[in-house]
Amino acid sequence: MTAEAGFLIRAAQLYAWAVFLFSWAQMGWVDWKEQKIRNQYIVFWLKLIALGYALLLGQSALGELGVVRVFLARGWYLALLSHAAFSVGAA
C-alpha cells in the first residue's frame, strides 16, 4: 500500500469514527435527558455519513477515469451494498 492509499483509507476511517462518536454522544445525551431522540439529529448525522460516502465515491470515479492513482475499487462498494442490505434486513 502506498502512502497515498494509506492516507485515503486513514482519513475515511477517522472521519467515520468522528461522526460515530459525536453522533453517539449527542443522541445519547438527548435520549438520557429527554427520553427521546429527535429526527432532526438523525437526519443531520445521516447527511454527514452520506457526505463521507460521496467523497469516497468521487475519489473512486476520478480513479476510474485515470485522474488519480489511489481509489477504492468497485468491489468495495459491492461489499458495502451487501452489508447495508443485510443490516436493513436484520433490522
N, C-alpha and C positions, 0 to 999 in steps of 0.2 A: 504494500500500500504506500503510495506516495504521500508526501507531506500535505499536498493539496487535498487529497482524498481524506486523509485523517482530519483535516480542518473542517471539511464539509460535514462529515459524519459527527464529529465532536460538537460542532455548532448546533446541528439539529438535535442532538441528544441534550445539550444544555438548555436549549430553548424549550424542548418538551418537558424537561424536569422543572424548569422555572414556571411554566404555565401550570403544570400539575400542582406544584407546591403552593403557589399563590392562590389558585382556584380552590384547592382543598382548605387552605387557611381561611379564606374569605367565606366560602359557603359553610364551612364547619362552624365558624363564629356566628354567622347569621342564623344557622339552624339551631345552635345552642341557645342563642339569645332570644330568638323569635319563634322557635319551634316550627319553622317552615323555610323552605328555600325558594327564593323568588325566581321566576322565569327569566327576568332581565339579567340576572347573574349567569344563568346557564347559557343564555344566548350570547352574552358578551364573551364568555370563555370559549364557546364553540367557534365564534368568529376568529379568535386568536389561534385556535387549533387549525382552522381552515387556512388561515394566512400562512402558517408554517408549512402545511402541505402544498399550498400554491407555490411557495418559494422553491421547495424541493422539485415540484413538477416543472416549474420554469427552468430550473437548472438542468433537469433531465432533457427537456425539449431543446435547449441550447446545445447540450451534448449530442443529441441525435442529429442535429444539424451540422455538427462539427465545429461549433463556435468555441466550446470549452472542452477540455480533456477529461475532467473529472465529473461524473454524474452517476446517478443511480439508474441501474438497468431496469428494463420493463418487468423482469421477474420480481423485482422488489415490490412494484405496485400491484402485481397479480397476487402476491402473498399478502399484501396489505388488504386487498379486497376480500380475499378468502377469510382472513382473520376477522375483519369487520362483519362479514356476513355471519360467521359463526357466533360472534358476540351478540349480534342483534337477534339471532335465532335463540341463543341461550337466554337472553333477557326476556 
